[in-house]
Amino acid sequence: MTSNAASSQPGLKSSDPLASMAHSEAHYFNSYNHHGIHEEMLKDEVRTRSYRDAIYQNGHLFKDKVVLDVGCGTSILSMFAVRAGAKHVIGVDMSTIIEKAKEIVERNGMTSKITLLQGKMEEVKLPYDKVDIIISEWMGYFLLYESMLDTVLYARDNYLKKDGLIFPDKATIFLAGIEDGEYKEEKIGFWDNVWGFDYTPLKQTAMTEPLVDTVDIKAVVTDPAAVVTLDLYTVTTKDLAFSLPYTLKVRRSDFIHALIAWFDIEFSACHKPIRFSTGPHTKYTHWKQTVFYLQDVLTVEEGETISGVLDNKPSEKNHRDLDIKIAYKLDTNDMHRQVSGEGSYKMC
């Protein structure tokens, strides 16, 4: 980016490492400058407790080890690692929140144990050639939206010792079908008549934008289906674009207006494996669930199945955004209810 373009970014100084970035990339990192987003994540008890337990309950793995915290934010994970006995922790973050993190680390007497670096993981110079453990809270909505996973994989390939550990190391995306007629009408049907005017051009736009929201477990009509599991020891950036089949078994006779997605996370390196879920069946997390409204309303009977393909790839315009397609087909012997279709969605 030219210096003119950099100066067009409000509030960015030429010495700011964000100044040379594309606007969309700078916007992503700038969003983490504000304390509100960190407050939400720290107050997410499922998220933070799971990381704390995975680290504290496995002091034998952290004792005297060098740890890399990718996307360290306010450094809560770095401080957990020090408390668990780590020899030294390097925290890397692009956001200017790292300046506050340095104050927090100093206030808690850990400055000699934690080195905080502002910059891109791919560009910073670490004080150690290799690390024993990588910790990171990299997950986004739908697991991969605005995700830092490619950055974690870069850290793994360049800095993790042979037989080193990753916390967490497994992530699984699930799908299920839900009855959501009332809310779909409120969000989608609304555009049919807006103060007496036909706004249906915006209806199509609304259908392509997944909704991130909490879903009541009572709305879930099918059994969940695990679509993909990412193993952080072996997954590559190419694997983050995928086209995979799914099959949902219908639990009860009802209507299906949307498919929802969520993810589960596992720390399998632990002495006693620790897992948490972001699904509708469990305690609230700030990731909530992702709702994909279907063009069709499916009328389903208990025991039937819905099958299809989930297609996901990073957007060509901005790799943190996602282009998602979901093909679906109701498998039924009733020709009057047979339906198939495909929805295209953009998470941006």
VEXPA-148434 format. One record per atom (N, C-alpha, C): x, y, z; residue in one letter. Coordinates in steps of 0.1 Angstrom, whole numbers, padded with zeros to 4 digits, always signed. Layout:
<rs>
XYZA/...
</rs>
This chain:
<rs>
+0009-0012+0000M/+0000+0000+0000M/+0009+0012+0000M/+0005+0022-0008T/+0013+0035-0008T/+0011+0043+0004T/+0020+0052+0006S/+0019+0061+0018S/+0006+0069+0018S/+0001+0073+0006N/-0011+0080+0006N/-0023+0071+0011N/-0023+0059+0007A/-0033+0049+0011A/-0032+0047+0026A/-0020+0046+0031A/-0019+0044+0046A/-0024+0056+0053A/-0021+0068+0048S/-0026+0080+0056S/-0041+0082+0055S/-0047+0075+0045S/-0062+0076+0044S/-0069+0068+0055S/-0062+0059+0062Q/-0068+0052+0073Q/-0068+0060+0085Q/-0080+0064+0090P/-0081+0073+0101P/-0075+0068+0113P/-0067+0077+0120G/-0061+0073+0133G/-0049+0065+0132G/-0044+0062+0119L/-0032+0054+0118L/-0020+0063+0115L/-0009+0061+0123K/+0003+0068+0121K/+0012+0060+0112K/+0022+0067+0106S/+0030+0060+0097S/+0039+0050+0104S/+0041+0051+0117S/+0049+0041+0124S/+0041+0029+0129S/+0028+0030+0127D/+0019+0020+0131D/+0020+0008+0121D/+0023-0004+0126P/+0024-0016+0117P/+0012-0018+0109P/+0000-0013+0114L/-0012-0015+0106L/-0013-0006+0094L/-0005+0004+0094A/-0006+0015+0083A/-0004+0009+0069A/+0004-0001+0068S/+0008-0006+0055S/-0002-0017+0050S/-0012-0020+0058M/-0021-0031+0054M/-0033-0026+0046M/-0039-0036+0039A/-0051-0033+0032A/-0062-0029+0042A/-0072-0021+0038H/-0082-0016+0047H/-0089-0028+0055H/-0093-0038+0048S/-0100-0049+0054S/-0092-0056+0065S/-0079-0058+0062E/-0070-0064+0072E/-0067-0055+0084E/-0065-0042+0081A/-0063-0033+0092A/-0076-0032+0101A/-0087-0032+0095H/-0100-0032+0102H/-0101-0044+0111H/-0097-0056+0106Y/-0098-0068+0115Y/-0089-0066+0127Y/-0077-0062+0126F/-0068-0060+0137F/-0072-0049+0146F/-0077-0038+0140N/-0082-0026+0148N/-0093-0030+0157N/-0102-0040+0153S/-0113-0043+0161S/-0109-0049+0174S/-0097-0054+0175Y/-0092-0060+0187Y/-0084-0050+0196Y/-0084-0037+0191N/-0078-0027+0200N/-0088-0023+0211N/-0101-0025+0210H/-0110-0020+0219H/-0113-0030+0230H/-0114-0025+0243H/-0114-0034+0254H/-0127-0042+0254H/-0137-0037+0248G/-0150-0044+0248G/-0150-0058+0243G/-0143-0060+0232I/-0142-0074+0226I/-0135-0083+0235I/-0125-0078+0242H/-0117-0086+0252H/-0125-0089+0264H/-0133-0079+0268E/-0142-0082+0280E/-0152-0093+0277E/-0157-0093+0265E/-0167-0104+0261E/-0160-0117+0261E/-0148-0118+0256M/-0141-0131+0255M/-0137-0136+0269M/-0132-0126+0277L/-0127-0130+0291L/-0139-0135+0299L/-0151-0128+0297K/-0163-0132+0305K/-0170-0145+0299K/-0165-0149+0288D/-0171-0162+0282D/-0165-0173+0291D/-0173-0178+0300E/-0168-0187+0310E/-0164-0201+0304E/-0172-0205+0294V/-0169-0218+0288V/-0155-0217+0281V/-0153-0207+0274R/-0140-0205+0266R/-0128-0204+0276R/-0129-0194+0285T/-0118-0191+0294T/-0115-0202+0304T/-0125-0208+0310R/-0123-0218+0319R/-0117-0231+0313R/-0122-0234+0301S/-0116-0246+0294S/-0101-0244+0291S/-0097-0232+0287Y/-0083-0230+0285Y/-0075-0230+0298Y/-0081-0224+0308R/-0074-0224+0321R/-0073-0238+0326R/-0083-0246+0326D/-0083-0260+0331D/-0073-0268+0323D/-0073-0267+0309A/-0064-0274+0301A/-0049-0271+0305A/-0046-0259+0308I/-0033-0255+0312I/-0029-0258+0326I/-0038-0254+0336Y/-0035-0256+0350Y/-0035-0271+0353Y/-0043-0279+0347Q/-0044-0293+0351Q/-0033-0301+0344Q/-0025-0295+0336N/-0014-0302+0330N/+0000-0295+0332N/+0002-0291+0344G/+0014-0284+0348G/+0027-0293+0344G/+0025-0306+0344H/+0036-0315+0341H/+0040-0313+0326H/+0031-0308+0317L/+0034-0306+0303L/+0040-0292+0301L/+0037-0282+0310F/+0041-0269+0308F/+0054-0266+0316F/+0057-0274+0327K/+0068-0271+0335K/+0081-0269+0327K/+0088-0258+0329D/+0101-0255+0323D/+0101-0255+0308D/+0089-0253+0302K/+0088-0253+0287K/+0087-0238+0282K/+0091-0237+0269V/+0089-0224+0262V/+0076-0225+0254V/+0068-0215+0256V/+0054-0215+0251V/+0052-0203+0242V/+0045-0205+0231L/+0042-0194+0221L/+0027-0192+0222L/+0022-0180+0225D/+0008-0176+0225D/+0005-0168+0213D/-0002-0174+0203V/-0004-0168+0190V/-0017-0160+0191V/-0016-0147+0188G/-0028-0138+0190G/-0031-0136+0204G/-0022-0132+0212C/-0022-0132+0227C/-0032-0123+0233C/-0037-0112+0226G/-0047-0103+0231G/-0042-0097+0244G/-0050-0099+0255T/-0046-0093+0268T/-0037-0102+0276T/-0033-0113+0270S/-0023-0122+0276S/-0028-0131+0287S/-0041-0134+0288I/-0046-0143+0298I/-0040-0157+0297I/-0039-0162+0284L/-0034-0175+0282L/-0019-0176+0286L/-0012-0165+0282S/+0003-0164+0286S/+0004-0165+0301S/-0004-0158+0308M/-0003-0158+0323M/-0007-0171+0329M/-0017-0178+0323F/-0021-0191+0327F/-0008-0200+0326F/-0001-0199+0315A/+0010-0208+0312A/+0021-0206+0322A/+0024-0193+0326V/+0034-0190+0336V/+0030-0196+0349V/+0017-0194+0353R/+0012-0200+0365R/+0014-0215+0366R/+0013-0222+0354A/+0014-0236+0353A/+0029-0241+0353A/+0038-0231+0353G/+0052-0235+0354G/+0061-0233+0342G/+0056-0227+0331A/+0063-0224+0319A/+0076-0217+0322A/+0087-0220+0315K/+0099-0213+0317K/+0098-0199+0311K/+0093-0198+0299H/+0091-0185+0293H/+0079-0186+0283H/+0072-0175+0281V/+0061-0174+0272V/+0063-0162+0262V/+0062-0164+0249I/+0062-0154+0240I/+0048-0151+0235I/+0043-0139+0236G/+0030-0136+0231G/+0031-0127+0219G/+0024-0131+0208V/+0025-0123+0196V/+0011-0118+0192V/+0009-0105+0190D/-0004-0100+0185D/-0001-0087+0177D/-0010-0086+0167M/-0008-0074+0158M/-0015-0062+0163M/-0025-0064+0172S/-0033-0053+0177S/-0025-0045+0187S/-0029-0032+0189T/-0023-0023+0198T/-0027-0026+0213T/-0037-0036+0214I/-0040-0040+0228I/-0028-0046+0235I/-0018-0050+0227I/-0006-0056+0233I/+0001-0046+0243I/-0001-0033+0241E/+0005-0023+0250E/-0002-0024+0263E/-0015-0026+0264K/-0022-0028+0276K/-0018-0042+0282K/-0016-0052+0274A/-0012-0065+0278A/+0001-0064+0286A/+0011-0056+0281K/+0023-0054+0288K/+0022-0048+0302K/+0012-0039+0303E/+0009-0033+0316E/+0003-0043+0325E/-0006-0052+0320I/-0012-0062+0328I/-0002-0072+0333I/+0007-0076+0324V/+0018-0086+0327V/+0027-0080+0338V/+0030-0068+0336E/+0039-0061+0347E/+0031-0060+0360E/+0019-0056+0359R/+0011-0055+0372R/+0010-0069+0379R/+0011-0079+0372N/+0010-0093+0378N/+0023-0099+0380N/+0034-0091+0379G/+0048-0096+0382G/+0053-0106+0373G/+0050-0106+0360M/+0054-0117+0351M/+0063-0112+0340M/+0067-0099+0341T/+0075-0093+0329T/+0087-0102+0326T/+0094-0107+0336S/+0106-0115+0333S/+0103-0129+0326S/+0090-0133+0327K/+0086-0146+0322K/+0079-0145+0308K/+0074-0133+0305I/+0066-0132+0293I/+0072-0121+0284I/+0074-0124+0272T/+0079-0114+0262T/+0067-0112+0252T/+0063-0099+0251L/+0052-0096+0242L/+0057-0089+0230L/+0053-0093+0218L/+0057-0088+0205L/+0045-0083+0197L/+0045-0071+0192Q/+0035-0066+0183Q/+0040-0068+0169Q/+0031-0074+0161G/+0035-0076+0147G/+0028-0089+0142G/+0030-0092+0129K/+0025-0104+0123K/+0034-0116+0127K/+0027-0127+0130M/+0035-0139+0133M/+0045-0142+0123M/+0042-0139+0110E/+0050-0143+0099E/+0062-0133+0098E/+0062-0122+0106E/+0073-0112+0104E/+0081-0110+0117E/+0075-0113+0128V/+0083-0110+0141V/+0095-0119+0143V/+0104-0114+0151K/+0116-0122+0154K/+0114-0127+0168K/+0113-0140+0170L/+0111-0146+0183L/+0125-0147+0190L/+0125-0146+0204P/+0137-0148+0211P/+0142-0162+0212P/+0134-0172+0208Y/+0137-0186+0207Y/+0135-0191+0193Y/+0144-0200+0189D/+0143-0206+0175D/+0131-0216+0175D/+0129-0223+0186K/+0118-0233+0186K/+0111-0232+0200K/+0098-0236+0199V/+0090-0236+0212V/+0085-0250+0214V/+0082-0253+0227D/+0077-0266+0231D/+0062-0267+0229D/+0055-0256+0231I/+0040-0256+0231I/+0035-0244+0224I/+0025-0245+0216I/+0017-0234+0210I/+0004-0234+0217I/+0000-0222+0222I/-0014-0220+0227I/-0020-0209+0219I/-0033-0210+0216S/-0039-0200+0208S/-0054-0201+0209S/-0061-0190+0210E/-0076-0190+0209E/-0078-0183+0195E/-0079-0191+0185W/-0079-0187+0171W/-0093-0188+0165W/-0103-0193+0171M/-0115-0197+0165M/-0124-0184+0162M/-0131-0185+0151G/-0141-0174+0148G/-0155-0180+0147G/-0164-0171+0143Y/-0178-0176+0141Y/-0177-0187+0130Y/-0186-0197+0130F/-0185-0208+0121F/-0171-0214+0121F/-0164-0213+0132L/-0150-0218+0134L/-0140-0210+0126L/-0143-0208+0113L/-0132-0203+0104L/-0134-0189+0100L/-0145-0182+0103Y/-0147-0168+0099Y/-0138-0159+0107Y/-0130-0151+0100E/-0120-0142+0107E/-0110-0150+0115E/-0108-0162+0112S/-0100-0171+0120S/-0085-0168+0118S/-0078-0171+0129M/-0063-0170+0128M/-0056-0183+0126M/-0064-0193+0121L/-0059-0207+0120L/-0047-0207+0111L/-0047-0200+0100D/-0036-0201+0091D/-0023-0195+0098D/-0025-0185+0107T/-0013-0180+0114T/-0008-0190+0124T/-0017-0198+0131V/-0013-0208+0140V/-0005-0219+0132V/-0010-0222+0120L/-0003-0233+0112L/+0011-0228+0108L/+0012-0215+0105Y/+0025-0209+0102Y/+0034-0211+0114Y/+0029-0208+0126A/+0037-0209+0138A/+0041-0223+0140A/+0032-0232+0138R/+0035-0247+0140R/+0046-0251+0130R/+0045-0247+0118D/+0055-0252+0108D/+0068-0246+0109D/+0069-0234+0115N/+0082-0227+0116N/+0088-0227+0130N/+0080-0229+0141Y/+0086-0227+0154Y/+0083-0239+0164Y/+0074-0248+0161L/+0071-0259+0170L/+0081-0270+0169L/+0087-0274+0181K/+0097-0285+0181K/+0090-0298+0176K/+0098-0307+0171K/+0093-0320+0168K/+0087-0326+0181K/+0075-0332+0180D/+0067-0337+0191D/+0063-0326+0201D/+0063-0313+0196G/+0057-0303+0205G/+0042-0304+0205G/+0036-0296+0214L/+0022-0297+0217L/+0014-0284+0212L/+0002-0286+0209I/-0007-0275+0205I/-0019-0276+0213I/-0023-0264+0219F/-0035-0263+0228F/-0044-0252+0222F/-0056-0256+0218P/-0062-0269+0216P/-0057-0275+0203P/-0060-0288+0200D/-0055-0294+0188D/-0065-0300+0179D/-0078-0300+0183K/-0089-0305+0174K/-0101-0296+0174K/-0107-0295+0162A/-0119-0287+0161A/-0128-0294+0151A/-0141-0295+0155T/-0151-0302+0146T/-0163-0293+0144T/-0167-0292+0131I/-0179-0284+0127I/-0191-0293+0126I/-0202-0289+0132F/-0214-0297+0132F/-0225-0289+0125F/-0235-0297+0119L/-0247-0291+0113L/-0259-0297+0119L/-0270-0290+0119A/-0283-0295+0123A/-0294-0287+0117A/-0306-0292+0116G/-0317-0285+0110G/-0326-0280+0121G/-0332-0268+0119I/-0341-0262+0129I/-0354-0257+0123I/-0364-0256+0132E/-0377-0250+0129E/-0375-0235+0134E/-0377-0226+0125D/-0375-0212+0129D/-0384-0203+0120D/-0396-0207+0118G/-0405-0199+0110G/-0408-0185+0114G/-0410-0183+0127E/-0413-0170+0132E/-0402-0160+0130E/-0390-0164+0133Y/-0379-0155+0132Y/-0375-0153+0118Y/-0376-0164+0109K/-0373-0163+0095K/-0382-0152+0089K/-0395-0152+0093E/-0405-0143+0088E/-0401-0129+0092E/-0396-0127+0104E/-0392-0115+0110E/-0380-0109+0103E/-0370-0118+0100K/-0357-0114+0094K/-0358-0113+0078K/-0365-0123+0072I/-0365-0124+0058I/-0378-0119+0051I/-0389-0124+0057G/-0402-0120+0051G/-0405-0105+0053G/-0398-0099+0062F/-0400-0084+0064F/-0398-0076+0051F/-0389-0081+0043W/-0386-0073+0031W/-0397-0073+0020W/-0407-0082+0021D/-0418-0083+0012D/-0426-0070+0012D/-0427-0064+0023N/-0436-0052+0024N/-0430-0043+0035N/-0423-0033+0031V/-0416-0023+0040V/-0423-0010+0039V/-0432-0007+0048W/-0440+0005+0048W/-0447+0007+0035W/-0452-0004+0030G/-0460-0004+0018G/-0452-0005+0005G/-0439-0007+0006F/-0430-0008-0006F/-0425-0022-0007F/-0422-0026-0019D/-0416-0040-0022D/-0401-0038-0021D/-0395-0044-0011Y/-0381-0044-0008Y/-0374-0057-0011Y/-0380-0066-0020T/-0375-0079-0022T/-0361-0080-0027T/-0356-0069-0034P/-0341-0070-0037P/-0332-0072-0025P/-0336-0066-0014L/-0329-0068-0001L/-0331-0082+0005L/-0343-0088+0002K/-0346-0101+0007K/-0335-0111+0002K/-0331-0110-0010Q/-0321-0119-0015Q/-0308-0117-0008Q/-0305-0104-0006T/-0292-0101+0002T/-0293-0107+0016T/-0304-0106+0022A/-0306-0111+0036A/-0304-0126+0036A/-0309-0133+0026M/-0308-0147+0025M/-0293-0152+0024M/-0285-0144+0019T/-0271-0148+0017T/-0262-0145+0029T/-0268-0138+0038E/-0260-0134+0050E/-0263-0143+0062E/-0254-0152+0066P/-0257-0161+0077P/-0259-0152+0090P/-0267-0157+0099L/-0271-0150+0111L/-0263-0156+0122L/-0256-0149+0130V/-0249-0154+0142V/-0258-0151+0154V/-0264-0161+0160D/-0273-0159+0171D/-0274-0172+0180D/-0280-0170+0191T/-0283-0182+0200T/-0295-0189+0195T/-0295-0202+0194V/-0306-0210+0190V/-0311-0219+0202V/-0324-0218+0204D/-0330-0226+0215D/-0329-0241+0211D/-0325-0249+0220I/-0324-0264+0217I/-0337-0270+0213I/-0348-0264+0217K/-0362-0269+0214K/-0364-0267+0199K/-0357-0258+0192A/-0359-0255+0178A/-0352-0266+0169A/-0343-0273+0175V/-0335-0283+0167V/-0344-0295+0164V/-0345-0298+0151V/-0354-0309+0146V/-0346-0321+0142V/-0333-0321+0140T/-0326-0332+0135T/-0315-0335+0145T/-0309-0347+0144D/-0297-0351+0151D/-0286-0342+0145D/-0275-0339+0153P/-0264-0332+0147P/-0255-0341+0138P/-0248-0335+0129A/-0239-0343+0121A/-0225-0336+0121A/-0215-0344+0124A/-0201-0338+0123A/-0197-0338+0109A/-0194-0326+0103V/-0190-0325+0089V/-0175-0326+0087V/-0168-0320+0095V/-0153-0320+0093V/-0146-0318+0107V/-0135-0326+0109T/-0127-0324+0121T/-0113-0320+0116T/-0108-0309+0122L/-0095-0304+0119L/-0085-0308+0130L/-0075-0315+0126D/-0064-0319+0135D/-0052-0309+0133D/-0050-0301+0143L/-0040-0290+0142L/-0026-0295+0140L/-0023-0308+0142Y/-0010-0313+0140Y/-0007-0316+0125Y/-0018-0318+0118T/-0017-0323+0104T/-0024-0314+0094T/-0033-0306+0098V/-0041-0298+0088V/-0032-0288+0081V/-0035-0285+0069T/-0028-0275+0061T/-0038-0264+0057T/-0033-0253+0053T/-0042-0242+0049T/-0051-0246+0037T/-0046-0255+0028K/-0054-0259+0017K/-0066-0267+0022K/-0065-0273+0034D/-0076-0281+0039D/-0088-0272+0044D/-0085-0259+0045L/-0095-0250+0050L/-0105-0246+0040L/-0103-0250+0027A/-0113-0250+0017A/-0117-0264+0015A/-0130-0267+0017F/-0134-0281+0016F/-0149-0282+0010F/-0152-0293+0005S/-0165-0296+0000S/-0168-0310+0005S/-0177-0311+0015L/-0179-0324+0022L/-0194-0327+0024L/-0197-0340+0023P/-0211-0344+0025P/-0216-0344+0039P/-0229-0343+0041Y/-0235-0345+0055Y/-0248-0352+0053Y/-0252-0358+0064T/-0266-0364+0065T/-0272-0361+0079T/-0284-0356+0079L/-0291-0352+0091L/-0303-0361+0093L/-0304-0368+0104K/-0316-0377+0107K/-0326-0368+0114K/-0338-0369+0109V/-0349-0361+0115V/-0354-0367+0128V/-0355-0359+0139R/-0359-0364+0152R/-0374-0365+0153R/-0381-0355+0147R/-0395-0353+0149R/-0401-0347+0137R/-0414-0350+0135S/-0422-0344+0124S/-0423-0329+0126S/-0419-0321+0117D/-0419-0306+0119D/-0415-0300+0106D/-0413-0287+0106F/-0408-0279+0095F/-0393-0276+0097F/-0385-0275+0087I/-0371-0270+0088I/-0370-0258+0079I/-0366-0247+0085H/-0364-0234+0078H/-0350-0231+0076H/-0341-0237+0084A/-0327-0233+0083A/-0318-0244+0088A/-0305-0244+0084L/-0295-0252+0090L/-0287-0244+0099L/-0282-0249+0110I/-0273-0242+0119I/-0260-0249+0120I/-0249-0242+0123A/-0236-0248+0124A/-0230-0243+0137A/-0222-0251+0143W/-0214-0248+0155W/-0202-0256+0155W/-0193-0254+0165F/-0181-0262+0166F/-0178-0267+0180F/-0171-0278+0181D/-0165-0283+0193D/-0150-0282+0193D/-0144-0280+0204I/-0130-0279+0206I/-0124-0289+0216I/-0113-0294+0212E/-0107-0305+0221E/-0092-0302+0224E/-0088-0304+0237F/-0074-0303+0241F/-0070-0318+0244F/-0066-0325+0233S/-0064-0339+0235S/-0051-0343+0241S/-0042-0333+0242A/-0028-0335+0248A/-0029-0336+0263A/-0040-0332+0268C/-0042-0332+0283C/-0042-0346+0289C/-0037-0347+0301H/-0038-0360+0309H/-0052-0365+0309H/-0062-0356+0311K/-0076-0359+0310K/-0081-0350+0300K/-0085-0355+0288P/-0089-0346+0277P/-0100-0336+0281P/-0098-0324+0276I/-0108-0313+0279I/-0114-0309+0266I/-0128-0308+0266R/-0135-0304+0254R/-0145-0293+0258R/-0149-0285+0248F/-0161-0277+0250F/-0168-0275+0237F/-0181-0272+0238S/-0189-0271+0226S/-0195-0257+0225S/-0198-0252+0213T/-0205-0240+0211T/-0219-0242+0206T/-0224-0254+0208G/-0237-0258+0202G/-0249-0253+0210G/-0261-0255+0205P/-0273-0250+0212P/-0277-0258+0224P/-0271-0270+0226H/-0274-0279+0236H/-0266-0276+0249H/-0257-0266+0249T/-0248-0264+0260T/-0248-0249+0264T/-0240-0246+0274K/-0239-0233+0279K/-0235-0222+0269K/-0240-0210+0270Y/-0237-0199+0261Y/-0222-0197+0259Y/-0218-0195+0247T/-0205-0189+0244T/-0206-0177+0234T/-0196-0169+0234H/-0198-0157+0225H/-0198-0160+0211H/-0194-0173+0207W/-0195-0177+0193W/-0209-0180+0188W/-0218-0183+0198K/-0232-0186+0195K/-0233-0197+0185K/-0243-0196+0176Q/-0244-0205+0165Q/-0246-0197+0152Q/-0243-0203+0141T/-0245-0197+0128T/-0257-0203+0121T/-0266-0194+0116V/-0279-0198+0111V/-0278-0195+0096V/-0281-0206+0088F/-0282-0205+0073F/-0297-0207+0069F/-0304-0197+0065Y/-0318-0199+0061Y/-0318-0205+0047Y/-0327-0215+0045L/-0329-0222+0033L/-0340-0215+0024L/-0338-0216+0011Q/-0348-0210+0002Q/-0362-0217+0004Q/-0361-0230+0006D/-0373-0238+0008D/-0376-0241+0023D/-0389-0243+0025V/-0393-0248+0038V/-0395-0263+0037V/-0387-0271+0045L/-0388-0285+0044L/-0398-0291+0054L/-0408-0298+0049T/-0418-0305+0057T/-0413-0319+0059T/-0409-0322+0072V/-0402-0335+0074V/-0409-0344+0084V/-0407-0357+0083E/-0413-0367+0092E/-0402-0374+0099E/-0405-0377+0112E/-0395-0384+0120E/-0389-0396+0113E/-0376-0398+0113G/-0369-0409+0107G/-0364-0406+0093G/-0369-0396+0087E/-0364-0392+0073E/-0350-0386+0075E/-0343-0384+0064T/-0330-0378+0064T/-0329-0366+0054T/-0321-0357+0057I/-0317-0346+0048I/-0302-0348+0045I/-0299-0348+0032S/-0285-0350+0029S/-0280-0339+0019S/-0268-0337+0019G/-0263-0326+0010G/-0248-0325+0011G/-0243-0313+0007V/-0228-0310+0007V/-0226-0296+0013V/-0217-0295+0022L/-0212-0282+0027L/-0199-0279+0020L/-0200-0267+0014D/-0188-0262+0006D/-0183-0249+0013D/-0171-0249+0016N/-0165-0237+0023N/-0152-0233+0017N/-0150-0220+0015K/-0136-0216+0011K/-0134-0201+0015K/-0122-0197+0018P/-0119-0183+0020P/-0123-0175+0008P/-0128-0163+0011S/-0131-0154+0000S/-0119-0149-0008S/-0120-0148-0021E/-0108-0143-0029E/-0105-0129-0026E/-0115-0121-0022K/-0113-0107-0019K/-0106-0104-0006K/-0110-0112+0004N/-0105-0111+0018N/-0104-0125+0024N/-0092-0130+0027H/-0091-0144+0031H/-0097-0146+0045H/-0100-0136+0052R/-0107-0138+0065R/-0122-0140+0064R/-0128-0136+0052D/-0142-0138+0049D/-0144-0152+0043D/-0156-0157+0043L/-0159-0170+0038L/-0170-0170+0027L/-0168-0178+0017D/-0178-0181+0008D/-0183-0196+0011D/-0196-0197+0014I/-0202-0210+0018I/-0213-0213+0009I/-0214-0226+0005K/-0226-0231-0002K/-0231-0243+0005K/-0244-0244+0006I/-0250-0256+0013I/-0260-0262+0003I/-0258-0274-0002A/-0267-0281-0010A/-0275-0290+0000A/-0288-0291-0003Y/-0297-0300+0006Y/-0307-0307-0002Y/-0311-0319+0003K/-0321-0327-0004K/-0328-0335+0007K/-0342-0334+0007L/-0350-0341+0016L/-0352-0355+0011L/-0347-0365+0018D/-0348-0379+0013D/-0362-0385+0018D/-0372-0385+0010T/-0385-0390+0014T/-0392-0398+0003T/-0401-0407+0006N/-0408-0414-0004N/-0421-0407-0008N/-0424-0396-0001D/-0436-0388-0005D/-0432-0378-0016D/-0436-0380-0028M/-0432-0372-0039M/-0437-0357-0038M/-0448-0355-0030H/-0453-0342-0028H/-0444-0333-0018H/-0435-0340-0011R/-0426-0333-0002R/-0412-0333-0006R/-0409-0340-0017Q/-0395-0341-0022Q/-0390-0327-0026Q/-0379-0323-0021V/-0373-0310-0024V/-0358-0310-0023V/-0352-0303-0032S/-0337-0301-0031S/-0334-0287-0035S/-0323-0282-0031G/-0319-0269-0034G/-0305-0266-0030G/-0300-0254-0031E/-0287-0249-0027E/-0287-0235-0023E/-0281-0232-0012G/-0280-0218-0008G/-0265-0213-0008G/-0263-0201-0013S/-0250-0195-0013S/-0249-0184-0002S/-0239-0184+0006Y/-0238-0174+0017Y/-0224-0168+0017Y/-0224-0156+0022K/-0211-0149+0024K/-0210-0144+0039K/-0199-0148+0045M/-0196-0143+0058M/-0186-0132+0057M/-0190-0120+0059C/-0180-0109+0057C/-0184-0097+0066C/
</rs>
